[in-house]
Amino acid sequence: MAEDPTGKDFRDAMRAFVGNCSVITVGDGEEASGLVVTSAISLSADPPLLLACVNRTASSHPLLVRYGRFGWSSLGAAHQAVAERFSGFGGVKGPARYEGAEWETAVTGARLLTGAPTAFDCTVEEMIDRATHSILIGRVRAIRTTPGAGALIYWNGGYRALVD
């Protein structure tokens, strides 16, 4: 048992959790960016609110503050390439993260992944700073679903597909 765990100890231990993979999309044009989150949870059904934790050093963080809206698309079994681009594999940044996938513009103007198991169009309800991250609370403005899309999870340092 590690006493007084370091950040590395904590990150290594967190890999034992199975995380649902989603992408948060934010910004427009050359400012378009986004990131993968595995800390996505429901906060409330009435009103519909979602919660994620976003590192304040992420390129998407200031865009969430500036735009006040974002897309939240869960990733399906066929979306590993999307997860890798939004994780920055190979140095992919900004608008290039959207390449190789289809996107639809939602009610607020945010982008949602076409074919995502579920996707939410959100406005920023609140951002609460704690340590290295901000707790992002999003108010759901619209929902899209795709039955039978499976799921992409993150476990033990890698992405894994789950099919129905």
KEKE-3310 file (N, C-alpha, C; in steps of 0.2 Angstrom, whole numbers, plus 5000, padded with zeros to 4 digits):
npx = (5004:5003:5008:5005:5003:5010:5007:5009:5007:4994:4988:4991:4984:4971:4970:4964:4951:4936:4933:4920:4921:4921:4919:4922:4917:4922:4921:4924:4928:4945:4948:4942:4942:4944:4942:4945:4936:4935:4928:4915:4899:4881:4873:4861:4844:4833:4834:4841:4857:4875:4891:4909:4927:4939:4955:4964:4975:4972:4969:4956:4950:4950:4942:4930:4926:4925:4916:4905:4897:4895:4898:4894:4899:4896:4907:4906:4908:4915:4923:4937:4947:4943:4944:4957:4962:4956:4963:4975:4985:4999:5002:4990:4980:4968:4957:4960:4957:4944:4944:4941:4929:4911:4901:4888:4879:4873:4859:4864:4874:4885:4896:4891:4895:4891:4882:4886:4883:4876:4873:4875:4870:4876:4875:4887:4884:4891:4908:4919:4933:4946:4960:4970:4961:4945:4928:4916:4900:4887:4872:4860:4854:4849:4847:4854:4853:4860:4855:4862:4876:4886:4900:4914:4927:4939:4952:4964:4975:4972:4961:4945:4933:4916:4903:4886)
npy = (4994:5011:5024:5042:5045:5048:5059:5051:5038:5039:5041:5029:5020:5024:5019:5006:5008:5006:5017:5026:5032:5047:5061:5079:5092:5108:5126:5135:5135:5139:5139:5127:5113:5100:5086:5070:5062:5053:5054:5056:5059:5058:5071:5077:5073:5082:5098:5092:5088:5086:5081:5083:5082:5093:5096:5110:5115:5110:5112:5115:5120:5135:5138:5132:5141:5153:5151:5145:5134:5117:5101:5084:5069:5052:5038:5025:5008:5008:5019:5021:5027:5040:5043:5042:5053:5064:5062:5067:5059:5056:5069:5077:5091:5104:5109:5098:5087:5083:5077:5063:5059:5060:5074:5083:5098:5105:5111:5122:5126:5119:5104:5087:5070:5061:5046:5042:5033:5040:5057:5074:5090:5104:5118:5128:5127:5129:5131:5124:5127:5116:5110:5104:5104:5108:5107:5103:5108:5104:5110:5101:5103:5097:5081:5067:5050:5034:5019:5002:5005:5001:5002:5012:5010:5014:5006:5000:5007:5007:5008:5000:4990:4988:4978:4976)
npz = (5000:4995:5004:5007:4992:4976:4962:4951:4956:4959:4947:4940:4948:4945:4933:4934:4935:4925:4912:4904:4887:4880:4869:4871:4862:4856:4852:4836:4819:4816:4829:4834:4844:4856:4868:4875:4887:4902:4913:4914:4920:4925:4932:4936:4933:4932:4932:4917:4919:4916:4921:4921:4922:4918:4914:4918:4910:4898:4880:4877:4888:4890:4879:4882:4892:4885:4874:4880:4877:4872:4864:4868:4866:4867:4864:4852:4848:4836:4836:4840:4833:4833:4846:4848:4840:4847:4859:4856:4849:4840:4839:4835:4834:4838:4825:4817:4824:4821:4809:4798:4803:4804:4808:4816:4817:4832:4841:4849:4841:4844:4840:4837:4837:4823:4824:4836:4852:4861:4862:4868:4867:4874:4886:4895:4912:4924:4930:4941:4949:4955:4962:4949:4940:4932:4937:4926:4923:4913:4905:4898:4882:4870:4864:4855:4849:4845:4842:4846:4843:4852:4863:4868:4879:4892:4899:4910:4903:4890:4875:4873:4864:4865:4860:4856)
capx = (5000:5007:5006:5006:5004:5012:5002:5010:5004:4986:4986:4992:4979:4965:4969:4960:4944:4934:4930:4916:4924:4917:4923:4919:4919:4921:4924:4922:4934:4952:4947:4939:4946:4940:4946:4942:4935:4932:4925:4908:4893:4875:4873:4854:4839:4828:4835:4846:4864:4881:4897:4915:4932:4943:4962:4964:4980:4969:4968:4949:4948:4948:4936:4923:4924:4924:4910:4899:4893:4899:4895:4897:4897:4899:4910:4904:4913:4919:4926:4943:4951:4941:4947:4965:4963:4955:4968:4981:4989:5003:5002:4984:4978:4963:4952:4962:4954:4938:4945:4940:4922:4905:4899:4882:4879:4867:4855:4868:4880:4891:4896:4890:4898:4886:4883:4887:4878:4872:4876:4872:4871:4876:4878:4890:4880:4896:4914:4922:4940:4948:4967:4973:4955:4939:4922:4912:4893:4883:4865:4858:4849:4847:4850:4854:4855:4860:4854:4866:4882:4891:4903:4921:4929:4946:4954:4971:4979:4970:4954:4943:4927:4911:4898:4879)
capy = (5000:5017:5030:5048:5043:5054:5060:5045:5033:5040:5040:5022:5016:5025:5015:5000:5010:5006:5023:5027:5037:5053:5067:5085:5097:5115:5130:5135:5136:5137:5138:5121:5109:5095:5081:5064:5062:5046:5056:5059:5056:5062:5075:5078:5072:5087:5098:5087:5091:5082:5083:5080:5085:5095:5099:5118:5116:5107:5118:5116:5123:5142:5138:5131:5147:5158:5149:5144:5129:5111:5095:5079:5063:5046:5035:5019:5002:5009:5026:5021:5032:5047:5044:5043:5060:5069:5062:5070:5054:5058:5077:5080:5096:5109:5107:5092:5081:5082:5074:5056:5057:5064:5078:5087:5104:5104:5117:5128:5127:5114:5098:5081:5065:5057:5039:5041:5030:5046:5064:5079:5097:5107:5125:5128:5129:5131:5128:5125:5125:5112:5108:5105:5103:5112:5103:5106:5106:5106:5109:5098:5107:5093:5074:5062:5043:5029:5012:4997:5008:4998:5007:5012:5011:5015:5002:4998:5011:5007:5008:4993:4991:4983:4978:4974)
capz = (5000:4995:5009:5004:4985:4972:4957:4946:4960:4959:4940:4939:4952:4942:4927:4936:4934:4918:4911:4898:4883:4877:4867:4872:4857:4858:4848:4829:4814:4818:4837:4836:4848:4860:4872:4877:4895:4905:4920:4912:4924:4925:4939:4938:4927:4932:4925:4914:4919:4915:4924:4919:4925:4913:4916:4916:4905:4891:4875:4876:4894:4889:4874:4886:4896:4880:4870:4884:4874:4870:4862:4872:4862:4870:4859:4851:4847:4830:4837:4843:4829:4835:4853:4847:4838:4852:4864:4853:4847:4834:4839:4832:4838:4836:4820:4814:4828:4819:4803:4798:4806:4803:4813:4815:4821:4836:4843:4851:4837:4845:4836:4839:4833:4820:4825:4843:4855:4864:4861:4871:4866:4881:4888:4902:4918:4929:4930:4947:4949:4961:4961:4943:4935:4933:4936:4921:4923:4907:4905:4891:4878:4865:4864:4849:4851:4840:4845:4843:4842:4856:4867:4869:4886:4893:4905:4910:4899:4883:4873:4871:4861:4868:4855:4858)
cpx = (5004:5004:5009:5008:5006:5006:5003:5006:4996:4984:4986:4986:4972:4964:4965:4953:4942:4930:4926:4920:4919:4921:4919:4922:4917:4924:4922:4929:4940:4953:4944:4944:4941:4945:4942:4941:4932:4929:4918:4903:4887:4875:4865:4850:4834:4831:4841:4853:4869:4887:4903:4921:4937:4950:4962:4970:4978:4968:4960:4946:4946:4942:4930:4921:4922:4917:4904:4894:4898:4895:4898:4894:4900:4902:4908:4910:4918:4923:4933:4948:4949:4944:4954:4966:4962:4959:4975:4986:4993:5003:4996:4982:4972:4959:4954:4959:4947:4938:4943:4933:4917:4903:4892:4882:4872:4864:4859:4873:4886:4890:4895:4892:4892:4887:4885:4882:4873:4876:4872:4874:4870:4878:4882:4886:4885:4902:4917:4929:4942:4955:4969:4967:4949:4933:4918:4905:4890:4876:4863:4852:4846:4850:4849:4856:4855:4860:4859:4873:4888:4894:4911:4923:4937:4947:4961:4976:4977:4963:4952:4935:4922:4905:4892:4879)
cpy = (5006:5022:5036:5047:5049:5054:5054:5039:5033:5038:5032:5018:5018:5021:5008:5001:5009:5013:5023:5033:5041:5058:5074:5089:5104:5120:5130:5137:5134:5137:5131:5116:5104:5090:5075:5064:5055:5048:5058:5055:5061:5065:5076:5076:5078:5093:5094:5091:5085:5085:5080:5085:5087:5098:5106:5119:5113:5113:5119:5120:5131:5143:5137:5137:5153:5157:5148:5138:5123:5105:5089:5072:5057:5042:5027:5014:5004:5016:5026:5027:5039:5048:5045:5050:5065:5068:5065:5065:5057:5066:5080:5085:5100:5105:5100:5086:5079:5078:5066:5054:5062:5068:5082:5093:5104:5111:5123:5130:5122:5108:5092:5076:5061:5049:5037:5038:5035:5052:5069:5086:5101:5115:5124:5131:5132:5128:5129:5123:5122:5109:5109:5105:5108:5107:5106:5103:5109:5105:5106:5101:5103:5086:5070:5055:5039:5022:5007:4999:5005:5004:5007:5014:5011:5011:5000:5001:5010:5007:5001:4994:4986:4984:4974:4966)
cpz = (5000:5000:5006:4996:4981:4966:4952:4950:4959:4952:4938:4942:4948:4936:4928:4935:4927:4917:4904:4894:4880:4874:4869:4866:4858:4853:4840:4825:4816:4826:4839:4839:4852:4864:4873:4885:4896:4912:4919:4917:4923:4932:4941:4932:4927:4936:4923:4914:4919:4919:4922:4922:4919:4916:4913:4911:4898:4886:4875:4882:4892:4884:4877:4889:4890:4876:4874:4882:4872:4868:4866:4869:4865:4863:4858:4849:4841:4830:4840:4839:4831:4842:4853:4845:4843:4858:4862:4851:4840:4833:4836:4836:4834:4831:4817:4818:4825:4812:4803:4801:4804:4809:4811:4819:4825:4837:4845:4847:4838:4841:4839:4834:4830:4821:4832:4847:4858:4863:4864:4869:4872:4881:4894:4907:4923:4928:4937:4948:4956:4958:4953:4938:4937:4932:4932:4922:4917:4908:4898:4888:4872:4866:4857:4852:4845:4843:4842:4841:4846:4861:4867:4876:4886:4899:4904:4905:4892:4881:4871:4869:4864:4863:4858:4856)
residu = (MET:ALA:GLU:ASP:PRO:THR:GLY:LYS:ASP:PHE:ARG:ASP:ALA:MET:ARG:ALA:PHE:VAL:GLY:ASN:CYS:SER:VAL:ILE:THR:VAL:GLY:ASP:GLY:GLU:GLU:ALA:SER:GLY:LEU:VAL:VAL:THR:SER:ALA:ILE:SER:LEU:SER:ALA:ASP:PRO:PRO:LEU:LEU:LEU:ALA:CYS:VAL:ASN:ARG:THR:ALA:SER:SER:HIS:PRO:LEU:LEU:VAL:ARG:TYR:GLY:ARG:PHE:GLY:TRP:SER:SER:LEU:GLY:ALA:ALA:HIS:GLN:ALA:VAL:ALA:GLU:ARG:PHE:SER:GLY:PHE:GLY:GLY:VAL:LYS:GLY:PRO:ALA:ARG:TYR:GLU:GLY:ALA:GLU:TRP:GLU:THR:ALA:VAL:THR:GLY:ALA:ARG:LEU:LEU:THR:GLY:ALA:PRO:THR:ALA:PHE:ASP:CYS:THR:VAL:GLU:GLU:MET:ILE:ASP:ARG:ALA:THR:HIS:SER:ILE:LEU:ILE:GLY:ARG:VAL:ARG:ALA:ILE:ARG:THR:THR:PRO:GLY:ALA:GLY:ALA:LEU:ILE:TYR:TRP:ASN:GLY:GLY:TYR:ARG:ALA:LEU:VAL:ASP)
# end
